Amino acid sequence: MNIEVKVPAVGESISSGILSVWHKKDGEQIRKDEVLFTLETDKVSQDVAAPEAGVVHLKAAEGEEVKIGQVVAEIVPAETPAAPKTSPKKSAAPKPAEPAPAPEPAVPSPAPSPSAPAVPAATFSSMTPSTPPSANSRAVRKKLSPLRRKIAAQLVMAQHTAAILTTFNECDMSAVMQLRKDLQEVFLSKYGVKLGFMSFFIKAVVDSLQAVPAINSKIDGDDIILNNSFDIGVAVGTERGLIVPVLRGCEKLSFAEIENQLVHYAVKAREGKVSLDDLQGGVFTISNGGIYGSLLSTPILNPPQSGILGMHKIQERAVVVNGQIVARPMMYLALSYDHRLVDGKEAVTFLIRVKDCIENPARLLLDA
């Protein structure tokens, strides 16, 4: 009996998604639990595995919008062919074999064009592919992915609903860099993960949120909700777009636990396995544009949060220390905040406290 492969439910508010990638071709063999297709929704991308082994017959095309519960493929279970029956009687002497007719050359079915309309993949062989864009074409039109549409809507909504203001400062990374250098070998051998910069910034943000609770708040209608948790989102860039997985209870996590969670989320993001639960409930976000070379930026709030910290590239610059001009590894910091709820004094106090924590990292280790 053929097995139907349906689009799985991926969240209460999600009714459809885009079947972005088939990992098997029509008529191809697949093993049980092997990834069959990738479903992309307005929140996450999810790989869907085959429930059984067999031969796959596709019923939807790449790029097609599919509903939750829709049958997008069938799997014909693999069967062991029966052994041929042998007759106990002696068979007559075989007649001389007649020459077999020459086989006709196989004609491959045409591959679908990327610009072809969304049709069930099983019908591709009977269709003439559309003409590909010419070599001198100056533009190509394609649909926004659900995740990209969601990101766009969130960013526009943040700009329209919050009074976003950004304040800047800079911090000397010398102490953190030296501390990492001194502890790295012991830390790696003990915990199996490297000590990175992000764990210091997460700890600094938690310390600063505890000192300035207004930034750990949010507006809900005519009310202010003060968060007692310290669940910090860390923006991660993926091939499918920006996602913000959340580290829960950061005030209780050690540096090693934070670093292990960051590695865990990085692997999940790379494999497209970040779930909705991983992205929900953050109270504050940290975005590190420095890994791409950004020297300075004004990060946009992640609604309904009231603050986001932007980290940037570490660059040696001339600074004055004790009346002397010296070269130090400096990083610009940017705090964007909702001015409806957070006053300028509170925002500046928060950012200076983050700076102080980073420039005196031993205190963070003692408090951990």
C-alpha positions, -999 to 999 in steps of 0.1 A, spaced: 0 0 0 14 34 -10 23 58 19 11 94 17 36 121 27 17 151 41 29 186 50 34 185 88 20 210 113 48 234 123 29 258 146 -6 268 156 -6 300 136 9 285 104 -15 272 78 8 269 47 44 272 35 66 269 5 80 236 -6 114 251 -12 136 220 -20 130 184 -30 159 163 -18 149 134 -40 138 132 -76 106 116 -88 110 78 -90 141 78 -68 147 55 -39 147 69 -4 155 54 30 134 57 61 141 89 80 161 104 51 153 140 44 127 142 16 119 179 13 123 213 30 93 233 41 98 271 44 72 291 64 71 327 75 89 317 108 112 288 102 124 263 77 120 226 85 133 195 68 107 167 65 119 131 65 105 101 47 83 79 70 92 47 52 117 34 27 107 30 -9 103 48 -43 92 84 -42 65 98 -64 62 136 -62 29 154 -62 40 191 -58 67 212 -74 96 231 -58 85 267 -50 48 257 -47 28 270 -18 14 240 1 -12 237 29 -7 220 62 -19 184 58 -16 184 20 -3 153 3 29 163 -15 43 128 -23 37 91 -22 61 64 -13 58 29 -28 73 6 -2 103 -14 -14 94 -51 -19 117 -81 -23 109 -98 -57 98 -134 -55 123 -161 -67 113 -176 -101 97 -211 -99 116 -240 -113 100 -270 -130 110 -305 -119 105 -319 -154 133 -318 -180 128 -291 -205 132 -296 -242 164 -286 -258 164 -249 -264 158 -235 -298 186 -214 -313 182 -179 -301 169 -154 -326 189 -121 -328 174 -95 -305 163 -62 -321 186 -33 -315 174 -12 -285 159 22 -292 179 50 -277 164 64 -245 151 99 -247 154 117 -214 125 138 -202 131 175 -203 141 191 -170 118 218 -156 129 254 -161 133 275 -130 107 298 -144 82 271 -151 48 275 -134 41 256 -102 27 222 -113 29 187 -98 64 173 -104 50 140 -117 37 159 -148 70 175 -158 79 149 -183 48 157 -204 54 194 -205 76 216 -227 99 236 -205 96 274 -206 122 294 -224 151 303 -200 159 340 -196 181 353 -224 218 359 -217 214 397 -219 184 398 -195 190 426 -170 167 413 -142 151 381 -130 118 382 -111 112 357 -82 89 354 -53 98 365 -18 102 335 5 77 333 34 106 339 59 119 369 39 83 383 38 80 379 75 113 396 82 103 425 60 69 428 77 85 427 112 111 454 103 85 477 88 61 471 118 90 479 142 96 512 125 59 522 125 50 511 160 80 521 182 99 553 187 133 539 179 164 559 190 200 547 190 228 557 213 265 548 208 296 542 228 328 523 223 347 498 244 383 487 248 385 450 241 420 445 254 410 430 287 386 405 272 410 395 245 438 389 271 415 370 294 404 347 265 440 341 256 449 332 292 419 309 297 413 294 263 433 262 266 420 253 300 384 263 290 385 242 259 400 211 275 375 213 304 343 222 286 349 210 250 340 244 235 359 276 229 354 308 250 341 334 226 332 371 229 294 366 228 292 349 262 309 380 277 284 403 260 254 382 271 266 383 307 272 420 304 237 426 290 221 406 318 240 426 344 229 458 327 193 448 324 193 440 361 206 475 367 182 493 343 149 473 344 131 497 320 150 481 291 138 447 302 102 459 298 77 461 269 46 480 261 13 461 257 -15 484 248 -18 508 277 2 487 300 39 481 307 50 446 313 82 442 333 100 410 325 116 391 354 133 367 331 166 372 312 160 353 280 184 368 255 180 364 217 211 362 195 207 372 159 220 345 135 223 350 97 214 320 76 211 314 39 173 317 43 174 349 63 179 363 98 167 343 128 170 350 165 172 319 187 167 326 224 190 315 253 168 310 283 176 320 319 210 336 310 214 349 345 217 313 357 240 301 329 277 297 332 301 309 304 305 272 293 267 266 292 262 298 271 290 288 247 275 253 243 241 267 236 255 291 210 272 262 192 240 241 195 220 269 178 246 275 152 244 238 141 206 238 141 205 270 121 230 256 95 209 224 92 176 243 90 163 227 122 156 257 144 120 254 158 94 280 166 100 274 204 136 283 198 127 317 185 100 328 210 100 346 243 132 367 242 133 399 262 164 415 245 185 409 214 222 410 206 233 414 169 269 410 159 275 428 126 312 428 133 315 392 120 307 406 85 330 436 89 305 462 100 321 491 118 289 509 129 252 504 125 218 513 140 201 479 147 163 478 145 142 465 174 129 430 175 92 436 186 79 436 212 113 440 228 124 475 239 161 471 233 188 456 210 225 458 213 247 460 182 282 447 183 307 456 156 341 450 142 371 451 165 396 476 151 428 490 164 425 527 169 444 555 185 430 563 219 442 584 248 450 564 280 465 583 310 474 612 288 492 590 262 481 581 227 481 544 223 467 518 199 439 497 214 415 471 199 382 491 200 346 481 193 317 505 187 286 496 206 251 507 195 219 504 216 186 509 198 157 513 222 120 522 223 119 558 234 83 555 244 93 534 274 130 541 279 144 575 286 178 587 272 194 586 307 184 550 311 197 540 277 230 557 282 234 542 317 227 508 303 253 511 275 280 525 298 274 496 322 278 471 292 311 489 283 323 487 320 316 450 321 335 443 289 365 464 299 365 447 334 356 411 325 370 395 356 340 408 375 317 389 352 336 357 358 334 362 395 296 368 393 291 337 370 
